[in-house]
Amino acid sequence: MKKLIIYIPILLFIVSCADEIPEIGERANRKEQMVGTWQLEKFVQTDLKAKAKAYPAFATEKDLTNIFENNPYTDFSISFNSDGTFTSVTGNSFIDMIEQGNWSFDSDEVPSKILLSNGSQNQTIVIGSFANIIYDKIEFTIVKVDANTKKETISYTYYLSKK
């Protein structure tokens, strides 16, 4: 009975404060946030088979950003336009990405992937997180799948910032 006497005022206090919770506001327009040119800052390769076997980080991840002299991955940029088109520029880097075409999200409400297409070419980019997009930073991941086993083998993570 004493517990009930203690909990009832606490419950009433919580319920009475419910009106004071501020509104969060409208959902951010992710498409508007993506529009612009994004320059690569860092490029990391992850061996997914080694990671699955719990190998240490030095055996699973490799920063490839400047691994090739005269061919830095930082030459790569991608521009997303508000009309749903995009252009990627590889420069001297060895990034394998569709050069131009159309882009869209897998979901307008809660996007987790960017879908690139140009005729019969299609590419899916996993969005690492939108958490830092307000700071003009974003992460993309592309996963390579073994054609025979259909298992994920390598992933490439692109760390980009908006120009």
Stockholm file with secondary structure:
# STOCKHOLM 1.0

chainA/1-163         MKKLIIYIPILLFIVSCADEIPEIGERANRKEQMVGTWQLEKFVQTDLKAKAKAYPAFATEKDLTNIFENNPYTDFSISFNSDGTFTSVTGNSFIDMIEQGNWSFDSDEVPSKILLSNGSQNQTIVIGSFANIIYDKIEFTIVKVDANTKKETISYTYYLSKK
#=GR chainA/1-163 SS CHHHHHHHHHHHHHHHHGGGCCCCCSCCCHHHHHCEEEEEEEEEEEEHHHHHTTCCHHHHEEECTTCSTTCCGGGCEEEECTTSEEEEECTTSCCCCCCEEEEEESCSSSCCEEEEEETTEEEEEEEEESTTGGGTEEEEEEEEECTTTCCEEEEEEEEEEEC
#=GC SS_cons         CHHHHHHHHHHHHHHHHGGGCCCCCSCCCHHHHHCEEEEEEEEEEEEHHHHHTTCCHHHHEEECTTCSTTCCGGGCEEEECTTSEEEEECTTSCCCCCCEEEEEESCSSSCCEEEEEETTEEEEEEEEESTTGGGTEEEEEEEEECTTTCCEEEEEEEEEEEC
//
